[in-house]
């Protein structure tokens, strides 16, 4: 007779992190997470992984990014053969894994929902296409840093993976507009007439077979897609973003950093996401202007995190509009050189719930605007102000976090990142300085800046 107090099979299952399971744990391991190894642990070999994957039949989650180049096709094939309940696999950074292992994962019809293959540099289009066509439950697909990935397989992802919530394709150099859905054109549109009696001019000669691909026209919409990362995919233009937004109208998190060909037309397309959009990263998208940001801020009123660093055409006007967003919590305007104290005053007046603010290398800002920000933004947890000359005054640097060890003397002197107690300490210090300055003015005494917290006027 079974004891009523005996734990069930599911209650007895285990999650192993930062180490390999022991032989006694093999039959009870459900989640194996090797993102990093415990200190002093010997490096993991492919033989170690092969043994574990053979002896652990109940694995549902496998993360082996800490194994790096040790993982090979052999161990992953054994995993596919034995882990019939595998739902999540993360092979990020496993350089020796090739299409052979991915084909095996696709062939076993596993209930995979999460697949992360970032930096598995040997993968090509056929294996990614196989995953898209066979893994019908797929909700997360990460394919960043794949130099051989082209439009051919990404088109299949959009066509067949209809349950995706997260799609990451950052730093894939071969991707162009052909990889993404195109905006459908109405057949009733008036045909264009050309001069000299010709119906239309000869098309430009394609430079590769990828250019000959027809536009990707889809009849369904990706209503589940919430996170899209296309950072540093330099081959895409405004047309790609317009197609993605039309195909996936409920995106909440959009990363377009480093996409240098994008313009204000992209921001106009993003406006269609409206209240759905929560996070927008536009670092190094240098062609956008105030006009596009103003339209964006008025349309996407629920934005919580915005990064427009290195967008050098922007001025105070963009910050005025972003500051009025009710839910703004994180804002980065690194190296937006045209910003002045007016931008700082606007943030201090309206963005009272800001928690993270990056003003690094906005060299026109004075200590007065930084002080007002600290006085008004009481929820601020992180203030990055590296490279702002006004913060070089004595007494400020002691509240900053330590600079990275590889910085030279000039970089360390310019480094000003304040977090937690550093923020509150800097606020108290500048409040004290303001009080001393007013007392000096009252008593007609020259004000002298101090580097400590003393209250002496002389």
C-alpha positions as a printed Julia matrix, in Angstrom:
458×3 Matrix{Float64}:
  0.0    0.0     0.0
  1.36   3.43   -0.98
  2.0    5.96    1.75
 -0.18   9.05    1.5
  2.77  11.24    2.55
  5.06  10.03   -0.19
  5.91  12.84   -2.69
  4.56  12.44   -6.19
  6.79  11.94   -9.23
  6.47  15.58  -10.27
  7.24  16.91   -6.78
 10.44  14.87   -6.77
 11.82  16.44   -9.97
 14.81  18.79   -9.78
 16.37  21.89  -11.31
 20.16  21.77  -11.58
 22.02  25.06  -12.08
 25.7   25.9   -12.67
 26.86  22.27  -12.41
 26.27  18.85  -13.89
 23.9   16.48  -12.06
 25.3   13.57  -10.12
 24.52   9.99  -11.03
 21.9    9.76   -8.27
 20.1   12.81   -9.71
 19.93  11.69  -13.35
 16.4   10.29  -13.21
 14.99  13.34  -11.41
 16.42  16.23  -13.44
 13.81  18.25  -15.27
 15.68  21.55  -15.84
 19.44  21.74  -16.52
 20.7   25.35  -16.62
 24.41  25.84  -17.36
 24.58  29.56  -18.14
 27.63  29.82  -15.91
 29.6   27.33  -13.85
 30.25  27.32  -10.13
 33.66  28.66   -9.13
 36.26  25.91   -9.16
 34.19  23.6   -11.36
 36.17  21.73  -14.02
 35.38  22.65  -17.65
 32.54  20.65  -19.18
 33.4   18.33  -22.07
 31.22  16.93  -24.81
 31.56  13.5   -23.2
 30.1   14.88  -19.95
 27.13  16.32  -21.84
 26.62  13.1   -23.81
 26.48  11.08  -20.59
 24.0   13.45  -18.95
 21.74  13.68  -22.01
 21.69   9.89  -22.34
 20.86   9.23  -18.69
 18.35  12.07  -18.08
 15.15  11.14  -19.95
 12.88  13.7   -18.24
 14.69  16.88  -19.31
 12.36  19.73  -20.29
 14.84  22.64  -20.2
 18.45  22.48  -21.37
 20.71  25.55  -21.27
 24.34  24.76  -22.11
 25.72  28.17  -23.08
 28.43  27.77  -20.41
 29.78  24.74  -22.28
 30.72  26.92  -25.25
 32.73  25.1   -27.86
 32.65  21.85  -25.85
 29.13  21.01  -27.05
 29.02  19.28  -30.43
 26.47  17.68  -32.72
 27.04  14.32  -31.02
 25.7   15.38  -27.6
 22.79  17.36  -29.05
 21.74  14.38  -31.2
 21.74  12.2   -28.07
 19.62  14.84  -26.33
 17.1   14.79  -29.17
 16.94  10.98  -29.02
 16.3   10.74  -25.28
 14.54  13.9   -24.04
 11.11  13.34  -25.54
  9.6   16.13  -23.38
 12.15  18.81  -24.3
 10.47  22.23  -24.35
 13.36  24.71  -24.14
 16.91  24.54  -25.49
 19.58  27.25  -25.36
 22.75  26.54  -27.36
 23.97  30.14  -27.46
 27.7   30.34  -28.06
 28.1   26.65  -28.91
 30.26  27.22  -32.01
 30.76  23.55  -32.84
 27.06  22.79  -33.23
 26.02  22.62  -36.89
 22.94  22.01  -39.01
 23.24  18.26  -38.28
 22.12  18.67  -34.67
 19.38  21.16  -35.54
 17.97  18.85  -38.21
 17.82  16.08  -35.6
 15.93  18.33  -33.16
 13.44  19.16  -35.91
 13.05  15.54  -37.01
 12.05  14.24  -33.56
  8.88  16.35  -33.36
  9.75  17.49  -29.85
  7.34  19.86  -28.03
  9.85  22.71  -28.3
  8.6   26.15  -27.32
 11.88  28.04  -26.7
 14.87  27.81  -29.07
 17.9   30.05  -28.54
 20.72  29.66  -31.05
 22.55  32.97  -30.66
 26.11  32.85  -31.93
 25.95  29.31  -33.32
 27.85  30.62  -36.31
 27.76  27.5   -38.5
 24.0   27.35  -38.89
 22.49  27.92  -42.35
 19.03  28.47  -43.79
 17.88  24.82  -44.24
 18.09  23.97  -40.52
 16.24  27.13  -39.45
 13.56  26.44  -42.06
 13.19  22.91  -40.7
 12.6   24.26  -37.18
 10.04  26.77  -38.42
  8.09  24.11  -40.3
  8.13  21.38  -37.62
  8.01  23.18  -34.25
  4.38  24.27  -34.26
  4.41  25.31  -30.56
  7.36  27.67  -30.9
  6.92  30.87  -28.9
 10.52  32.12  -28.5
 13.11  32.02  -31.3
 16.49  33.74  -30.93
 18.84  33.73  -33.93
 21.25  36.57  -33.19
 24.83  36.7   -34.52
 24.33  34.14  -37.31
 26.49  35.31  -40.25
 25.06  32.73  -42.69
 21.38  33.39  -42.0
 19.6   34.9   -45.02
 16.14  36.09  -45.98
 15.16  32.61  -47.19
 14.76  31.01  -43.75
 13.46  34.15  -42.01
 10.6   34.27  -44.52
  9.71  30.72  -43.48
  9.74  31.77  -39.83
  7.16  34.47  -40.53
  5.14  32.06  -42.67
  5.0   28.97  -40.46
  5.8   30.01  -36.85
  2.44  31.57  -36.07
  2.63  31.34  -32.25
  5.83  33.32  -31.83
  5.92  35.86  -29.02
  9.65  36.66  -29.24
 11.83  36.9   -32.35
 15.43  38.07  -32.12
 17.57  38.49  -35.26
 20.18  40.99  -34.08
 23.48  41.3   -35.96
 22.62  39.01  -38.88
 24.48  40.77  -41.71
 22.79  39.08  -44.69
 19.23  40.1   -43.83
 17.48  42.64  -46.04
 13.92  43.84  -46.59
 13.24  40.61  -48.5
 13.27  38.69  -45.2
 10.23  40.46  -43.79
  6.54  40.76  -44.64
  5.66  43.33  -47.27
  2.72  45.69  -47.1
  0.07  44.32  -49.44
 -0.83  46.59  -52.35
 -4.45  46.88  -53.41
 -5.1   45.35  -56.82
 -7.57  48.11  -57.62
 -4.83  50.73  -57.53
 -4.55  52.88  -60.65
 -1.76  51.56  -62.92
  1.2   53.85  -63.44
  1.68  55.2   -66.97
  5.12  55.91  -68.35
  6.35  58.14  -71.15
  7.3   57.15  -74.69
  4.53  54.59  -74.95
  6.17  52.02  -72.67
  4.06  50.26  -70.05
  6.96  50.22  -67.6
 10.74  50.54  -67.72
 13.07  47.57  -67.59
 13.69  46.42  -64.0
 17.19  46.8   -62.55
 19.32  43.73  -62.9
 19.43  41.8   -59.6
 22.8   41.51  -57.94
 22.05  38.12  -56.34
 19.37  35.46  -56.21
 18.09  36.99  -52.95
 17.13  40.12  -54.87
 14.94  38.0   -57.15
 12.72  36.87  -54.26
  9.19  38.26  -54.58
  7.74  40.38  -51.76
  6.57  38.26  -48.82
  2.79  38.66  -48.78
  1.06  36.92  -45.87
 -2.66  36.37  -45.36
 -2.43  35.98  -41.58
 -1.31  38.42  -38.88
  1.1   37.66  -36.04
 -1.18  38.73  -33.21
  0.98  36.9   -30.63
  4.28  38.57  -31.53
  5.32  40.9   -28.71
  9.15  41.21  -28.85
 11.17  41.89  -32.01
 14.92  42.54  -31.99
 16.58  43.66  -35.25
 19.52  45.49  -33.7
 22.38  46.23  -36.09
 20.72  44.58  -39.09
 22.11  47.18  -41.45
 20.46  45.82  -44.59
 16.89  46.77  -43.68
 15.11  49.98  -44.62
 11.87  51.73  -43.65
  9.91  49.3   -45.85
 10.86  46.34  -43.62
  9.59  48.04  -40.47
  6.38  49.07  -42.22
  5.78  45.45  -43.21
  6.57  44.08  -39.75
  4.23  46.53  -38.02
  1.42  45.72  -40.47
  1.94  41.98  -39.91
  2.41  42.15  -36.12
  0.2   45.0   -34.85
  0.63  44.25  -31.12
  4.41  44.49  -30.69
  5.35  45.71  -27.21
  9.15  45.6   -27.31
 10.98  46.75  -30.46
 14.76  47.02  -30.82
 16.12  48.77  -33.91
 19.47  50.02  -32.6
 22.16  50.4   -35.25
 19.81  50.13  -38.26
 21.44  53.06  -40.01
 19.13  53.28  -43.03
 15.97  53.96  -41.01
 14.39  57.42  -41.1
 11.34  59.24  -39.76
  9.23  57.06  -42.04
 10.01  54.17  -39.68
  8.76  56.19  -36.71
  5.54  56.93  -38.58
  5.06  53.19  -39.12
  5.76  52.48  -35.45
  3.04  54.98  -34.51
  0.52  52.38  -35.71
  1.42  50.22  -32.7
 -0.16  52.88  -30.51
 -0.72  51.96  -26.88
  0.72  48.45  -27.37
  4.33  49.69  -27.62
  6.19  49.62  -24.3
  9.95  49.58  -25.12
 11.67  51.2   -28.11
 15.43  51.15  -28.7
 16.75  53.46  -31.46
 20.44  53.86  -30.57
 22.58  54.93  -33.55
 19.54  55.46  -35.82
 21.08  58.77  -36.79
 18.62  59.86  -39.49
 15.58  60.34  -37.26
 14.56  63.91  -36.38
 12.39  65.78  -33.89
  9.4   65.55  -36.26
  9.37  61.76  -36.1
  9.88  61.61  -32.33
  7.06  64.1   -31.73
  4.64  61.95  -33.76
  5.85  58.83  -31.94
  5.35  60.29  -28.46
  1.83  61.46  -29.32
  0.8   58.08  -30.77
  2.53  55.59  -28.43
  1.42  56.99  -25.11
  2.31  53.92  -23.03
  6.04  53.97  -23.79
  8.0   53.04  -20.68
 11.56  52.73  -21.98
 13.09  54.8   -24.82
 16.69  54.91  -26.06
 17.61  57.55  -28.67
 21.34  57.63  -27.92
 23.65  58.88  -30.7
 20.69  60.31  -32.66
 22.47  63.6   -33.22
 19.72  65.36  -35.15
 17.48  65.46  -32.08
 17.07  68.59  -29.98
 15.3   69.65  -26.79
 11.96  69.32  -28.61
 12.21  65.51  -28.63
 12.89  65.41  -24.9
  9.98  67.79  -24.23
  7.59  65.27  -25.84
  9.18  62.17  -24.3
  9.1   63.78  -20.85
  5.32  64.09  -21.05
  4.82  60.33  -21.43
  2.94  59.23  -18.33
  4.65  55.86  -17.98
  8.24  56.76  -18.88
 10.66  54.98  -16.54
 13.9   54.71  -18.54
 15.35  57.25  -20.95
 18.72  57.32  -22.7
 19.92  60.31  -24.72
 23.66  59.52  -24.89
 25.66  61.9   -27.13
 22.65  63.94  -28.23
 24.86  67.02  -28.32
 22.12  69.54  -29.1
 20.4   69.04  -25.74
 20.54  71.99  -23.34
 19.4   72.68  -19.79
 15.88  73.19  -21.16
 15.69  69.43  -21.75
 16.78  68.77  -18.18
 14.23  71.23  -16.82
 11.47  69.53  -18.86
 12.36  66.12  -17.44
 12.42  67.53  -13.92
  9.0   69.11  -14.45
  7.13  66.23  -16.08
  8.98  62.87  -15.87
  8.7   62.48  -12.11
  8.62  58.66  -12.23
 11.93  58.22  -14.07
 14.07  55.48  -12.55
 16.99  55.26  -15.03
 18.34  58.29  -16.9
 21.4   58.32  -19.16
 22.68  61.79  -20.09
 26.28  60.81  -20.87
 28.19  63.14  -23.2
 25.37  65.71  -23.37
 28.06  68.3   -22.76
 25.84  71.4   -22.77
 24.1   70.42  -19.53
 25.1   72.41  -16.47
 25.22  71.41  -12.82
 22.06  73.44  -12.21
 19.91  71.22  -14.45
 21.46  68.04  -13.02
 20.75  69.29   -9.5
 17.14  70.11  -10.37
 16.72  66.6   -11.82
 18.01  65.08   -8.59
 15.72  67.24   -6.45
 12.59  66.47   -8.46
 13.08  62.84   -9.54
 12.83  61.11   -6.19
 12.45  57.64   -7.75
 15.7   57.89   -9.68
 17.86  54.82   -9.09
 20.5   55.24  -11.8
 21.95  58.43  -13.3
 24.65  58.14  -15.97
 26.37  61.46  -16.6
 29.77  60.44  -17.97
 31.51  63.09  -20.05
 29.5   66.08  -18.8
 32.08  68.81  -18.05
 30.01  70.48  -15.32
 30.28  67.36  -13.16
 34.05  67.64  -12.96
 33.74  70.04  -10.02
 35.4   68.72   -6.88
 33.37  66.7    -4.44
 31.14  65.02   -7.03
 33.3   62.12   -8.18
 33.25  60.36   -4.78
 29.56  59.49   -5.21
 30.13  57.73   -8.55
 30.49  54.0    -9.04
 34.08  52.85   -9.73
 35.13  53.11  -13.38
 36.03  49.89  -15.25
 39.59  48.77  -14.61
 40.62  49.02  -18.27
 39.82  52.76  -18.47
 42.76  55.15  -18.72
 43.19  58.16  -16.43
 41.16  60.56  -18.61
 38.29  58.09  -18.99
 38.21  57.42  -15.26
 38.11  61.15  -14.55
 35.12  61.59  -16.89
 33.27  58.52  -15.6
 30.19  59.5   -13.59
 27.57  56.8   -13.0
 25.52  57.14   -9.84
 23.38  54.28   -8.51
 21.41  53.7    -5.33
 23.11  55.43   -2.41
 25.32  57.34   -4.83
 22.26  59.11   -6.25
 20.94  60.1    -2.83
 24.46  61.09   -1.68
 24.94  63.38   -4.67
 21.49  64.88   -4.11
 22.3   65.7    -0.47
 25.7   67.13   -1.42
 24.28  69.48   -4.05
 21.46  70.5    -1.7
 24.07  71.46    0.87
 26.02  73.44   -1.72
 22.87  75.3    -2.72
 22.17  76.18    0.92
 25.75  77.42    1.4
 25.55  79.51   -1.77
 22.37  81.24   -0.59
 23.87  81.96    2.83
 26.95  83.42    1.18
 24.76  85.68   -0.96
 22.8   86.77    2.12
 25.97  87.71    4.01
 27.75  89.07    0.92
 30.55  86.51    1.23
 32.29  85.02   -1.86
 31.14  81.47   -2.4
 33.87  78.81   -2.53
 33.02  75.28   -3.64
 34.04  72.58   -1.15
 34.82  68.93   -1.81
 33.45  67.71    1.55
 30.11  68.01    3.33
 31.13  70.86    5.6
 28.81  73.81    6.1
 31.49  76.44    6.74
 31.08  79.58    4.65
 34.81  80.39    4.58
